[in-house]
Amino acid sequence: MDKEKIDITVLDEIDSTNNEAQRMLEFKNDFPFWIVANEQTSGRGRKNRYWVSQKGNFMGTIILELKFEKKYIPHLSFVTSLALRETIEEFNNYNAEIFLKWPNDIIINDSKCAGILIESLKSNRDKEYLAIGIGVNLVKHPSESSFKATSLKKELNSNIDRDKFLKRLNVNLLEKIRIWRMGENFSHILDDWKKFAYKINDRISMLLPTGKKIEGIFSGLNDEGGLILSYNGKKNIFYAAEIIEELNLVS
């Protein structure tokens, strides 16, 4: 893949870039390609949570051909968040600390500035693809959200041009995918990810789908990216699909 070349479609207003990716699969033949929106009316994050999509921010999806085993799809959350963090760091004028919140958020000053949504898609030609949706609060952030939000403009003292941001994100993401090597080099990705892990070795709480809230020490990640939570004298492994809310610091 040519990391400098970008096939990009910019749309003024759509429901969501991931939804548009599904529609465009019916006629697109060259991959990867990007869809970027000036505004989304139904942006969403994990667990179908509504993602507030404000004009001036980055709302984009890259579509990749699925050329590896489906069991490796969760790896791309770590691959993408590393590339996204690296891109944000390039615009960091304040030397702010930029953390990775398991499994798919970017945190600055204990506030969320970006998130990732990965979905598998299938075209009418019965071929399978991946849509990696990325939302970044470049200039604005919601005043009310389940986790405190912020913007890069506020935290980095930087007015970031969306097109320049996309260009660097595209390069960084395709390079991280190359390093990952279709899952063969995931251990290297995890080692890098853990260097920037938010609240690692701190006491956190998580909410399970049953409604049960558990607390423990975020002790690290296992070889597949599962969160290791130590409580009641045991180390327990949780995966992103098993939880509703994650990594809330317990004071």
C-alpha positions as CSV (number, residue, x, y, z in Angstrom):
1,M,0.0,0.0,0.0
2,D,1.3,3.5,-0.9
3,K,1.2,5.4,2.4
4,E,1.4,8.8,0.6
5,K,-1.5,8.1,-1.7
6,I,-5.0,8.8,-0.4
7,D,-8.3,7.9,-2.1
8,I,-10.7,10.2,-0.2
9,T,-14.3,11.1,-0.6
10,V,-15.5,14.2,1.4
11,L,-19.2,14.5,2.0
12,D,-20.9,17.5,3.5
13,E,-23.5,15.8,5.6
14,I,-24.3,12.0,6.1
15,D,-25.6,9.8,8.8
16,S,-22.2,8.2,9.6
17,T,-19.0,7.6,7.7
18,N,-19.2,3.9,8.6
19,N,-22.7,3.6,7.2
20,E,-21.6,5.4,4.0
21,A,-18.7,2.9,3.8
22,Q,-21.2,0.1,3.5
23,R,-23.1,1.9,0.7
24,M,-19.9,2.7,-1.2
25,L,-18.7,-0.9,-1.2
26,E,-21.2,-1.7,-3.9
27,F,-19.2,0.2,-6.5
28,K,-15.7,0.7,-5.1
29,N,-12.9,-1.5,-6.4
30,D,-9.7,0.1,-5.1
31,F,-8.7,-0.2,-1.5
32,P,-8.0,1.3,1.0
33,F,-10.2,4.4,0.7
34,W,-11.3,7.1,3.1
35,I,-14.7,8.7,3.7
36,V,-14.7,12.0,5.5
37,A,-17.7,14.0,6.6
38,N,-18.1,17.6,7.4
39,E,-21.1,16.7,9.6
40,Q,-22.6,13.4,10.8
41,T,-26.3,13.2,11.9
42,S,-26.0,9.7,13.5
43,G,-22.4,9.2,14.5
44,R,-21.8,6.3,16.8
45,G,-19.2,4.6,19.0
46,R,-18.9,1.3,20.8
47,K,-22.1,-0.4,21.9
48,N,-24.0,1.9,19.4
49,R,-23.5,4.9,21.7
50,Y,-24.2,8.2,20.1
51,W,-21.0,10.1,19.1
52,V,-21.5,13.9,19.1
53,S,-20.3,15.0,15.7
54,Q,-19.6,18.7,15.6
55,K,-18.5,20.7,12.5
56,G,-14.8,21.4,12.4
57,N,-13.8,18.1,14.0
58,F,-12.5,15.0,12.2
59,M,-15.0,12.3,11.3
60,G,-13.6,9.7,8.9
61,T,-13.6,6.0,8.0
62,I,-10.9,4.0,6.2
63,I,-12.1,0.8,4.5
64,L,-9.7,-2.1,4.1
65,E,-10.0,-5.5,2.4
66,L,-10.2,-8.3,5.0
67,K,-7.1,-10.3,4.1
68,F,-6.5,-12.0,7.5
69,E,-8.3,-14.3,9.9
70,K,-11.3,-12.7,11.7
71,K,-9.9,-13.5,15.1
72,Y,-7.3,-10.8,14.5
73,I,-9.9,-8.0,14.0
74,P,-9.7,-6.8,17.6
75,H,-6.0,-6.2,17.1
76,L,-6.8,-3.3,14.9
77,S,-8.1,-1.3,17.8
78,F,-4.6,-1.2,19.3
79,V,-3.0,-0.7,15.9
80,T,-5.3,2.2,15.1
81,S,-5.1,3.9,18.5
82,L,-1.3,3.8,18.3
83,A,-1.3,5.5,14.9
84,L,-3.9,8.0,16.0
85,R,-1.9,8.9,19.1
86,E,1.3,9.3,17.0
87,T,-0.6,11.6,14.7
88,I,-1.9,13.8,17.5
89,E,1.6,13.9,19.0
90,E,2.9,15.5,15.8
91,F,0.6,18.5,16.5
92,N,1.4,18.7,20.2
93,N,2.6,22.2,20.9
94,Y,2.2,22.0,24.7
95,N,4.0,18.7,25.3
96,A,0.8,17.4,26.7
97,E,0.7,13.7,27.8
98,I,-1.4,11.7,25.4
99,F,-2.7,8.4,26.8
100,L,-4.5,5.3,25.3
101,K,-7.6,4.3,27.1
102,W,-8.5,0.6,26.7
103,P,-9.8,-0.4,24.4
104,N,-10.2,2.4,21.8
105,D,-10.0,6.0,23.2
106,I,-7.4,8.8,23.3
107,I,-7.1,10.7,26.6
108,I,-5.5,14.1,27.4
109,N,-5.8,15.5,30.9
110,D,-8.2,12.8,32.0
111,S,-10.5,13.8,29.1
112,K,-11.5,12.0,25.9
113,C,-10.5,13.7,22.7
114,A,-10.8,10.8,20.2
115,G,-12.4,7.4,19.7
116,I,-12.4,4.5,17.3
117,L,-15.1,2.1,16.0
118,I,-14.2,-1.0,14.0
119,E,-16.8,-2.9,12.1
120,S,-16.8,-5.8,9.6
121,L,-18.7,-5.2,6.3
122,K,-19.8,-7.4,3.4
123,S,-20.5,-6.2,-0.1
124,N,-23.2,-7.6,-2.4
125,R,-20.3,-9.4,-4.2
126,D,-19.9,-11.4,-0.9
127,K,-16.5,-10.0,-0.2
128,E,-15.6,-9.0,3.3
129,Y,-14.0,-5.7,4.4
130,L,-13.2,-3.7,7.5
131,A,-14.4,-0.1,8.3
132,I,-12.2,1.7,10.8
133,G,-14.2,4.8,12.0
134,I,-12.2,7.5,13.7
135,G,-13.6,10.6,15.4
136,V,-11.3,13.3,16.7
137,N,-12.4,16.5,18.6
138,L,-10.1,18.8,16.7
139,V,-11.7,22.1,17.7
140,K,-14.9,21.4,19.6
141,H,-16.1,18.9,22.2
142,P,-19.5,18.1,23.8
143,S,-20.2,19.7,27.1
144,E,-22.0,16.6,28.4
145,S,-20.9,13.0,27.8
146,S,-20.5,9.8,29.7
147,F,-16.8,10.4,30.0
148,K,-15.4,14.0,30.3
149,A,-14.5,15.3,26.8
150,T,-12.0,17.8,25.5
151,S,-10.6,19.0,22.1
152,L,-7.1,19.2,20.7
153,K,-7.4,22.9,20.2
154,K,-7.9,23.3,23.9
155,E,-5.3,20.8,25.1
156,L,-2.5,21.3,22.5
157,N,-3.0,25.0,21.7
158,S,-3.1,24.0,18.1
159,N,-5.5,24.9,15.2
160,I,-5.2,21.7,13.3
161,D,-6.1,21.6,9.6
162,R,-8.2,18.6,8.9
163,D,-6.7,17.7,5.6
164,K,-3.1,17.8,7.0
165,F,-4.3,15.7,10.0
166,L,-5.8,13.1,7.6
167,K,-2.7,12.9,5.5
168,R,-0.5,12.2,8.5
169,L,-3.0,9.8,10.0
170,N,-3.2,7.8,6.7
171,V,0.6,7.5,6.7
172,N,0.9,6.5,10.3
173,L,-2.0,4.0,10.2
174,L,-0.8,2.2,7.1
175,E,2.7,2.0,8.6
176,K,1.4,0.6,11.9
177,I,-0.6,-2.0,9.9
178,R,2.6,-3.0,8.0
179,I,4.4,-3.4,11.3
180,W,1.5,-5.5,12.7
181,R,2.0,-7.9,9.8
182,M,-1.5,-9.4,9.8
183,G,-1.3,-10.4,13.4
184,E,2.2,-12.0,13.3
185,N,3.8,-9.0,15.1
186,F,1.0,-8.1,17.5
187,S,3.3,-8.5,20.5
188,H,5.3,-5.5,19.3
189,I,2.1,-3.5,18.9
190,L,1.0,-4.4,22.4
191,D,4.4,-3.5,23.9
192,D,4.2,0.0,22.3
193,W,0.5,0.4,23.4
194,K,1.3,-0.4,27.0
195,K,3.8,2.5,27.1
196,F,0.9,4.9,26.9
197,A,-1.8,3.0,28.7
198,Y,-4.2,5.1,30.7
199,K,-4.5,4.2,34.4
200,I,-2.4,1.1,34.2
201,N,-1.5,-0.1,37.7
202,D,-4.3,2.1,39.1
203,R,-7.5,1.0,40.7
204,I,-10.4,1.2,38.2
205,S,-14.0,0.1,37.9
206,M,-15.8,-1.6,35.0
207,L,-19.5,-2.2,34.3
208,L,-20.5,-5.6,32.9
209,P,-23.5,-6.2,30.6
210,T,-25.2,-7.9,33.6
211,G,-25.2,-4.5,35.4
212,K,-22.6,-5.7,37.8
213,K,-19.9,-3.2,38.7
214,I,-16.4,-4.6,39.5
215,E,-13.3,-2.8,40.9
216,G,-9.7,-3.9,40.8
217,I,-6.2,-3.0,39.7
218,F,-5.6,-2.6,36.0
219,S,-2.6,-4.9,35.9
220,G,-1.8,-5.0,32.2
221,L,-2.9,-6.8,29.0
222,N,-2.7,-10.5,28.0
223,D,-1.2,-11.6,24.7
224,E,-4.5,-10.9,22.8
225,G,-5.1,-7.5,24.3
226,G,-7.5,-8.5,27.0
227,L,-7.5,-6.3,30.1
228,I,-6.1,-8.0,33.2
229,L,-8.0,-6.9,36.3
230,S,-6.7,-8.0,39.7
231,Y,-9.3,-8.3,42.4
232,N,-10.3,-10.8,45.2
233,G,-6.8,-12.2,45.0
234,K,-7.1,-13.3,41.4
235,K,-6.2,-12.0,37.9
236,N,-9.2,-11.9,35.6
237,I,-9.2,-11.3,31.9
238,F,-11.8,-9.1,30.2
239,Y,-12.3,-8.4,26.5
240,A,-13.9,-5.3,25.0
241,A,-17.1,-7.1,23.9
242,E,-17.7,-8.2,27.5
243,I,-18.0,-4.8,29.1
244,I,-20.2,-1.7,29.0
245,E,-18.1,0.9,30.6
246,E,-14.4,0.6,31.3
247,L,-11.5,2.2,33.0
248,N,-13.1,4.6,35.3
249,L,-10.7,5.6,38.0
250,V,-11.7,4.8,41.6
251,S,-10.7,7.5,43.9
